[in-house]
Amino acid sequence: MRARVRPLNLVRVVSELAGRGVSEDVIRAALAAGGLSEAEIAAVMSLAGVERPGEGVEAVREGVERLRRSLERLAEAIQQGPEGQVK
């Protein structure tokens, strides 16, 4: 069985946190602590409707692509299990 990672869940969580008044800096720090790059963070924030002025479309596109690749690697790692064996 193939692991499935849903990036829109991350976007929904970010949107909900922002809607509850969590500061953008705190959300960004949490995403960075989770291993996302600045471009990935920009993409998630943009998709969630929480973005800093001046974050360009190209940065968001780059972030979306990096996020997609990161999620694919995560799905593969989950599928492999802790010892590199397919579950």
C-alpha positions, 0 to 999 in steps of 0.5 A: 500500500502506498502512503499518501501525503495530502499537502492541502491539509497543511494549507488548511491548518495554516489557514485555520491557525491564521484565522484563529489569530496565530501570528504569521511569524509563529506559523512561519517558524513552525513550518521552518522547524518542520523542515520547509524551505523559505520557498515552500513556506511562501507557497503554503502561506500563499495557498492558505491566503496568508502571505507577505506583500512582495512575495512574487508569483515565481517564488510561490511557484518554486515553493510549490514545486519544492513542496511537491518534491518534499512530499513525494520524498516523505511518502517514499520514506513512509512507504520504506519504513524505518529500516528501508524495507517496503511495508 
